[in-house]
Amino acid sequence: MGSLFIKRKQKQDNFLSLIFLIIKISFSILAITSLIKLGYSSKVRLTRLKEIEDSFLYEKYRFNVLTDKFDDLFSSEGEQRFMKDQDQIISRDIIRVIWR
């Protein structure tokens, strides 16, 4: 009777150990999967932020160039420089009329 009770107790302990092992493995797989997804999401986010930063720096550069050109219009002889720049844009075979 005692031997049967010990075998049953040992069988029950083994069953519980197996269940706890399965639960531990499941949580480990869940944690690893979550870390992989988190790493991928972070990489995508950093890539997007880098693209936004590059676009911002380009637009900032263009803004500074246009601001300098606009400021040059109001400097001394800015109008003549503006007209010379316009001459460069107009093709050679077009009749140019400059109003003064």
DSSP file (Angstrom, degrees, kcal/mol; ACC not computed):
  #  RESIDUE AA STRUCTURE BP1 BP2  ACC     N-H-->O    O-->H-N    N-H-->O    O-->H-N    TCO  KAPPA ALPHA  PHI   PSI    X-CA   Y-CA   Z-CA
    1    1 A M     >        0   0    0      0, 0.0     4,-1.9     0, 0.0     5,-0.1   0.000 360.0 360.0 360.0 -44.0    0.0    0.0    0.0
    2    2 A G  H  >  +     0   0    0      1,-0.2     4,-2.1     2,-0.2     5,-0.1   0.869 360.0  51.9 -66.3 -37.2    2.8    2.4    0.9
    3    3 A S  H  > S+     0   0    0      2,-0.2     4,-2.3     1,-0.2    -1,-0.2   0.891 109.3  49.4 -66.9 -40.1    4.7    1.6   -2.3
    4    4 A L  H  > S+     0   0    0      2,-0.2     4,-2.4     1,-0.2    -1,-0.2   0.887 110.8  50.3 -65.0 -40.2    1.7    2.2   -4.4
    5    5 A F  H  X S+     0   0    0     -4,-1.9     4,-2.4     2,-0.2    -2,-0.2   0.894 110.7  49.2 -64.8 -40.6    1.1    5.6   -2.7
    6    6 A I  H  X S+     0   0    0     -4,-2.1     4,-2.5     2,-0.2    -2,-0.2   0.899 111.9  48.6 -66.8 -40.9    4.8    6.6   -3.3
    7    7 A K  H  X S+     0   0    0     -4,-2.3     4,-2.6     2,-0.2    -2,-0.2   0.907 112.7  47.9 -64.8 -42.0    4.6    5.6   -7.0
    8    8 A R  H  X S+     0   0    0     -4,-2.4     4,-2.4     2,-0.2    -2,-0.2   0.915 112.8  48.5 -64.5 -42.2    1.3    7.6   -7.4
    9    9 A K  H  X S+     0   0    0     -4,-2.4     4,-2.4     2,-0.2    -2,-0.2   0.908 113.0  48.0 -63.2 -42.3    2.9   10.6   -5.6
   10   10 A Q  H  X S+     0   0    0     -4,-2.5     4,-2.5     2,-0.2    -2,-0.2   0.892 111.2  50.5 -66.2 -39.7    6.0   10.4   -7.8
   11   11 A K  H  X S+     0   0    0     -4,-2.6     4,-2.3     2,-0.2    -2,-0.2   0.905 111.4  48.5 -62.8 -41.9    3.9   10.1  -10.9
   12   12 A Q  H  X S+     0   0    0     -4,-2.4     4,-2.5     2,-0.2    -2,-0.2   0.901 111.3  49.9 -65.8 -40.5    1.9   13.1   -9.9
   13   13 A D  H  X S+     0   0    0     -4,-2.4     4,-2.6     2,-0.2    -2,-0.2   0.906 110.7  49.7 -63.5 -41.9    5.1   15.1   -9.2
   14   14 A N  H  X S+     0   0    0     -4,-2.5     4,-2.3     2,-0.2    -2,-0.2   0.901 110.8  50.1 -63.5 -40.6    6.5   14.1  -12.6
   15   15 A F  H  X S+     0   0    0     -4,-2.3     4,-2.3     2,-0.2    -2,-0.2   0.926 112.3  46.6 -63.2 -46.0    3.3   15.3  -14.3
   16   16 A L  H  X S+     0   0    0     -4,-2.5     4,-2.7     2,-0.2    -2,-0.2   0.896 111.4  51.8 -63.6 -40.5    3.3   18.6  -12.4
   17   17 A S  H  X S+     0   0    0     -4,-2.6     4,-2.3     2,-0.2    -1,-0.2   0.902 109.8  49.8 -62.0 -40.9    7.0   19.0  -13.3
   18   18 A L  H  X S+     0   0    0     -4,-2.3     4,-2.4     2,-0.2    -2,-0.2   0.915 111.1  48.7 -64.0 -43.5    6.3   18.4  -17.0
   19   19 A I  H  X S+     0   0    0     -4,-2.3     4,-2.4     1,-0.2    -2,-0.2   0.930 112.7  47.3 -63.0 -45.2    3.4   20.9  -16.9
   20   20 A F  H  X S+     0   0    0     -4,-2.7     4,-2.5     1,-0.2    -1,-0.2   0.869 111.0  52.5 -64.3 -35.8    5.6   23.6  -15.3
   21   21 A L  H  X S+     0   0    0     -4,-2.3     4,-2.5     2,-0.2    -1,-0.2   0.915 109.5  48.8 -64.4 -42.6    8.4   22.8  -17.8
   22   22 A I  H  X S+     0   0    0     -4,-2.4     4,-2.4     1,-0.2    -2,-0.2   0.907 111.6  49.5 -63.3 -41.4    6.0   23.3  -20.7
   23   23 A I  H  X S+     0   0    0     -4,-2.4     4,-2.5     2,-0.2    -2,-0.2   0.914 111.1  49.3 -63.9 -42.6    4.8   26.6  -19.1
   24   24 A K  H  X S+     0   0    0     -4,-2.5     4,-2.2     2,-0.2    -2,-0.2   0.916 112.1  47.9 -62.8 -43.4    8.4   27.8  -18.7
   25   25 A I  H  X S+     0   0    0     -4,-2.5     4,-2.6     2,-0.2    -2,-0.2   0.912 111.1  51.4 -64.1 -41.7    9.2   26.9  -22.3
   26   26 A S  H  X S+     0   0    0     -4,-2.4     4,-2.4     1,-0.2    -2,-0.2   0.926 111.7  46.2 -61.3 -45.7    6.1   28.7  -23.5
   27   27 A F  H  X S+     0   0    0     -4,-2.5     4,-2.5     2,-0.2    -1,-0.2   0.870 111.6  52.5 -65.9 -35.6    6.9   31.9  -21.6
   28   28 A S  H  X S+     0   0    0     -4,-2.2     4,-2.5     2,-0.2    -2,-0.2   0.930 110.8  46.5 -65.0 -44.3   10.5   31.7  -22.9
   29   29 A I  H  X S+     0   0    0     -4,-2.6     4,-2.6     1,-0.2    -2,-0.2   0.906 112.8  50.6 -63.5 -41.2    9.4   31.4  -26.5
   30   30 A L  H  X S+     0   0    0     -4,-2.4     4,-2.3    -5,-0.2    -2,-0.2   0.904 111.5  47.8 -62.5 -42.1    6.9   34.3  -25.9
   31   31 A A  H  X S+     0   0    0     -4,-2.5     4,-2.3     2,-0.2    -2,-0.2   0.914 112.7  47.9 -66.1 -43.2    9.7   36.5  -24.4
   32   32 A I  H  X S+     0   0    0     -4,-2.5     4,-2.2     2,-0.2    -2,-0.2   0.922 112.5  49.0 -64.3 -44.2   12.1   35.7  -27.2
   33   33 A T  H  X S+     0   0    0     -4,-2.6     4,-2.5     1,-0.2    -1,-0.2   0.912 111.0  50.4 -61.8 -42.4    9.4   36.4  -29.9
   34   34 A S  H  X S+     0   0    0     -4,-2.3     4,-2.6     1,-0.2    -1,-0.2   0.904 109.9  50.2 -63.4 -41.0    8.5   39.7  -28.2
   35   35 A L  H  X S+     0   0    0     -4,-2.3     4,-2.4     2,-0.2    -1,-0.2   0.889 110.4  49.9 -64.9 -38.5   12.2   40.8  -28.0
   36   36 A I  H  X S+     0   0    0     -4,-2.2     4,-2.3     2,-0.2    -2,-0.2   0.935 112.7  46.5 -65.1 -45.6   12.6   40.0  -31.7
   37   37 A K  H  X S+     0   0    0     -4,-2.5     4,-2.6     1,-0.2    -2,-0.2   0.902 112.5  50.8 -62.9 -40.3    9.5   42.0  -32.6
   38   38 A L  H  X S+     0   0    0     -4,-2.6     4,-2.3     2,-0.2    -1,-0.2   0.908 110.3  49.4 -64.0 -42.1   10.6   44.9  -30.4
   39   39 A G  H  X S+     0   0    0     -4,-2.4     4,-2.1     2,-0.2    -2,-0.2   0.907 112.4  47.5 -63.1 -42.6   14.0   44.9  -32.1
   40   40 A Y  H  X S+     0   0    0     -4,-2.3     4,-2.5     2,-0.2    -2,-0.2   0.923 111.8  49.7 -65.4 -44.3   12.5   45.0  -35.5
   41   41 A S  H  X S+     0   0    0     -4,-2.6     4,-2.4     1,-0.2    -2,-0.2   0.892 110.6  50.8 -62.0 -39.4   10.1   47.7  -34.7
   42   42 A S  H  X S+     0   0    0     -4,-2.3     4,-2.6     2,-0.2    -1,-0.2   0.901 109.7  50.4 -64.6 -40.3   12.9   49.8  -33.2
   43   43 A K  H  X S+     0   0    0     -4,-2.1     4,-2.2     2,-0.2    -2,-0.2   0.928 111.7  47.2 -64.0 -44.9   15.0   49.3  -36.3
   44   44 A V  H  X S+     0   0    0     -4,-2.5     4,-2.3     1,-0.2    -2,-0.2   0.913 112.9  49.8 -62.1 -42.9   12.0   50.4  -38.6
   45   45 A R  H  X S+     0   0    0     -4,-2.4     4,-2.5     1,-0.2    -2,-0.2   0.913 110.7  48.6 -64.5 -42.8   11.4   53.4  -36.3
   46   46 A L  H  X S+     0   0    0     -4,-2.6     4,-2.1     2,-0.2    -1,-0.2   0.881 110.3  52.3 -65.1 -37.1   15.0   54.5  -36.4
   47   47 A T  H  X S+     0   0    0     -4,-2.2     4,-2.1     2,-0.2    -2,-0.2   0.924 110.9  47.0 -63.1 -44.1   15.1   54.2  -40.1
   48   48 A R  H  X S+     0   0    0     -4,-2.3     4,-2.5     1,-0.2    -2,-0.2   0.907 111.2  51.3 -64.9 -41.0   12.0   56.4  -40.5
   49   49 A L  H  X S+     0   0    0     -4,-2.5     4,-2.4     1,-0.2    -1,-0.2   0.881 108.7  51.8 -64.1 -36.6   13.4   59.0  -38.1
   50   50 A K  H  X S+     0   0    0     -4,-2.1     4,-2.6     2,-0.2    -1,-0.2   0.905 109.8  49.3 -65.1 -41.6   16.7   59.1  -40.1
   51   51 A E  H  X S+     0   0    0     -4,-2.1     4,-2.5     2,-0.2    -2,-0.2   0.913 111.9  48.5 -63.5 -41.8   14.7   59.6  -43.3
   52   52 A I  H  X S+     0   0    0     -4,-2.5     4,-2.6     2,-0.2    -2,-0.2   0.909 111.5  50.0 -64.5 -41.4   12.7   62.4  -41.7
   53   53 A E  H  X S+     0   0    0     -4,-2.4     4,-2.6     2,-0.2    -2,-0.2   0.926 111.0  48.6 -63.3 -44.5   15.9   64.0  -40.4
   54   54 A D  H  X S+     0   0    0     -4,-2.6     4,-2.2     1,-0.2    -2,-0.2   0.918 112.7  48.4 -61.1 -43.8   17.6   63.9  -43.8
   55   55 A S  H  X S+     0   0    0     -4,-2.5     4,-2.5     1,-0.2    -2,-0.2   0.912 111.5  50.3 -63.2 -42.2   14.5   65.4  -45.4
   56   56 A F  H  X S+     0   0    0     -4,-2.6     4,-2.5     1,-0.2    -2,-0.2   0.921 110.2  49.3 -61.9 -44.6   14.4   68.2  -42.7
   57   57 A L  H  X S+     0   0    0     -4,-2.6     4,-2.2     2,-0.2    -1,-0.2   0.885 111.4  49.9 -64.4 -37.5   18.1   69.0  -43.3
   58   58 A Y  H  X S+     0   0    0     -4,-2.2     4,-2.5     2,-0.2    -2,-0.2   0.940 112.8  45.7 -64.8 -47.0   17.6   69.2  -47.0
   59   59 A E  H  X S+     0   0    0     -4,-2.5     4,-2.5     1,-0.2    -2,-0.2   0.866 111.5  53.0 -65.1 -35.3   14.5   71.5  -46.7
   60   60 A K  H  X S+     0   0    0     -4,-2.5     4,-2.4     2,-0.2    -1,-0.2   0.905 109.3  49.3 -65.2 -40.8   16.4   73.6  -44.2
   61   61 A Y  H  X S+     0   0    0     -4,-2.2     4,-2.2     2,-0.2    -2,-0.2   0.933 111.9  48.1 -62.3 -46.3   19.3   74.0  -46.6
   62   62 A R  H  X S+     0   0    0     -4,-2.5     4,-2.6     1,-0.2     5,-0.2   0.900 110.8  51.9 -61.8 -40.2   16.9   75.0  -49.4
   63   63 A F  H  X S+     0   0    0     -4,-2.5     4,-2.6     1,-0.2    -1,-0.2   0.917 109.2  49.5 -62.1 -43.6   15.2   77.5  -47.1
   64   64 A N  H  X S+     0   0    0     -4,-2.4     4,-2.3     2,-0.2    -1,-0.2   0.896 111.3  49.3 -63.5 -39.6   18.6   79.0  -46.2
   65   65 A V  H  X S+     0   0    0     -4,-2.2     4,-2.2     2,-0.2    -2,-0.2   0.938 113.9  45.1 -64.7 -46.2   19.5   79.3  -49.9
   66   66 A L  H  X S+     0   0    0     -4,-2.6     4,-2.5     1,-0.2    -2,-0.2   0.870 111.6  53.1 -66.9 -35.5   16.2   80.9  -50.8
   67   67 A T  H  X S+     0   0    0     -4,-2.6     4,-2.6    -5,-0.2    -1,-0.2   0.914 109.1  49.3 -63.9 -42.4   16.4   83.3  -47.8
   68   68 A D  H  X S+     0   0    0     -4,-2.3     4,-2.0     2,-0.2    -2,-0.2   0.910 111.5  49.0 -63.4 -41.4   19.8   84.4  -48.9
   69   69 A K  H  X S+     0   0    0     -4,-2.2     4,-1.1     2,-0.2    -2,-0.2   0.912 112.0  48.7 -63.7 -41.6   18.6   85.0  -52.4
   70   70 A F  H >X S+     0   0    0     -4,-2.5     4,-0.7     1,-0.2     3,-0.5   0.911 111.0  49.9 -64.9 -41.9   15.6   87.0  -51.1
   71   71 A D  H >< S+     0   0    0     -4,-2.6     3,-0.7     1,-0.2     4,-0.3   0.854 104.6  59.1 -65.1 -33.4   17.9   89.1  -48.8
   72   72 A D  H >< S+     0   0    0     -4,-2.0     3,-1.0     1,-0.2    -1,-0.2   0.804  94.6  65.3 -65.4 -27.4   20.1   89.8  -51.8
   73   73 A L  H << S+     0   0    0     -4,-1.1    -1,-0.2    -3,-0.5     5,-0.2   0.853 104.9  44.2 -61.9 -33.0   17.2   91.4  -53.6
   74   74 A F  T << S+     0   0    0     -3,-0.7    -1,-0.2    -4,-0.7    -2,-0.2   0.401  96.8  93.1 -95.1   2.1   17.1   94.1  -51.0
   75   75 A S  S X  S-     0   0    0     -3,-1.0     3,-1.8    -4,-0.3     4,-0.3  -0.299  97.8 -63.6 -83.4 177.7   20.8   94.7  -50.8
   76   76 A S  T 3  S+     0   0    0      1,-0.3    -1,-0.2     2,-0.1    -2,-0.1  -0.437 123.5   1.4 -67.3 133.9   22.5   97.4  -52.9
   77   77 A E  T 3> S+     0   0    0     -2,-0.2     4,-1.6    -3,-0.1    -1,-0.3   0.748  88.3 138.0  59.4  28.1   22.2   96.6  -56.6
   78   78 A G  H <>  +     0   0    0     -3,-1.8     4,-2.3    -5,-0.2     5,-0.1   0.836  65.0  58.5 -68.3 -32.8   20.2   93.5  -55.8
   79   79 A E  H  > S+     0   0    0     -4,-0.3     4,-2.4     2,-0.2    -1,-0.2   0.910 105.0  49.2 -64.8 -42.3   17.8   94.2  -58.7
   80   80 A Q  H  > S+     0   0    0      1,-0.2     4,-2.3     2,-0.2    -1,-0.2   0.909 111.4  49.2 -64.7 -40.6   20.6   94.1  -61.3
   81   81 A R  H  X S+     0   0    0     -4,-1.6     4,-2.3     2,-0.2    -1,-0.2   0.902 110.1  52.0 -64.1 -38.8   21.9   90.8  -59.9
   82   82 A F  H  X S+     0   0    0     -4,-2.3     4,-2.1     1,-0.2    -2,-0.2   0.918 109.7  48.8 -62.3 -43.2   18.3   89.5  -60.0
   83   83 A M  H  X S+     0   0    0     -4,-2.4     4,-2.1     2,-0.2    -1,-0.2   0.886 109.3  52.3 -65.4 -38.2   18.0   90.5  -63.6
   84   84 A K  H  X S+     0   0    0     -4,-2.3     4,-1.4     1,-0.2    -1,-0.2   0.903 109.0  50.3 -64.1 -39.4   21.3   88.9  -64.5
   85   85 A D  H  X S+     0   0    0     -4,-2.3     4,-1.0     1,-0.2    -2,-0.2   0.886 108.9  52.0 -64.4 -37.2   20.2   85.7  -62.9
   86   86 A Q  H  X S+     0   0    0     -4,-2.1     4,-1.8     1,-0.2     3,-0.3   0.862 103.5  58.1 -67.2 -35.2   16.9   85.8  -64.9
   87   87 A D  H  < S+     0   0    0     -4,-2.1    -1,-0.2     1,-0.2    -2,-0.2   0.873 102.8  54.4 -60.1 -36.1   19.0   86.3  -68.1
   88   88 A Q  H  < S+     0   0    0     -4,-1.4    -1,-0.2     1,-0.2    -2,-0.2   0.827 107.8  49.7 -67.5 -30.5   20.7   83.0  -67.3
   89   89 A I  H  < S+     0   0    0     -4,-1.0     2,-0.2    -3,-0.3    -1,-0.2   0.869  94.6  81.4 -77.8 -36.3   17.3   81.2  -67.1
   90   90 A I  S  < S-     0   0    0     -4,-1.8     6,-0.0     1,-0.1     0, 0.0  -0.510  86.6-118.4 -74.1 133.8   15.9   82.5  -70.4
   91   91 A S    >   -     0   0    0     -2,-0.2     3,-1.2     1,-0.1    -1,-0.1  -0.260  23.3-110.4 -71.1 163.3   17.1   80.6  -73.4
   92   92 A R  T 3  S+     0   0    0      1,-0.3    -1,-0.1    -4,-0.1    -2,-0.1   0.784 110.6  57.2 -67.8 -32.0   19.1   82.4  -76.1
   93   93 A D  T 3  S+     0   0    0      2,-0.1     2,-0.4     0, 0.0    -1,-0.3   0.328  86.4  96.7 -88.8  10.6   16.5   82.3  -78.9
   94   94 A I  S <  S-     0   0    0     -3,-1.2     2,-0.4     1,-0.0    -4,-0.0  -0.799  79.8-117.4 -98.2 139.5   13.8   84.1  -76.9
   95   95 A I        -     0   0    0     -2,-0.4     2,-0.5     1,-0.0    -2,-0.1  -0.618  32.0-149.1 -75.0 128.4   13.3   87.9  -77.2
   96   96 A R        -     0   0    0     -2,-0.4     2,-0.5    -6,-0.0    -9,-0.0  -0.847  13.4-169.4-105.1 135.5   14.1   89.5  -73.9
   97   97 A V        -     0   0    0     -2,-0.5     2,-0.6     2,-0.0    -2,-0.0  -0.987   4.0-169.5-121.9 121.3   12.4   92.7  -72.8
   98   98 A I        -     0   0    0     -2,-0.5     2,-0.4     2,-0.0    -2,-0.0  -0.952   9.1-152.7-114.2 118.9   13.8   94.4  -69.7
   99   99 A W              0   0    0     -2,-0.6    -2,-0.0     1,-0.1     0, 0.0  -0.748 360.0 360.0 -91.2 132.0   11.7   97.2  -68.2
  100  100 A R              0   0    0     -2,-0.4    -1,-0.1     0, 0.0    -2,-0.0   0.370 360.0 360.0-122.6 360.0   13.6   99.8  -66.3
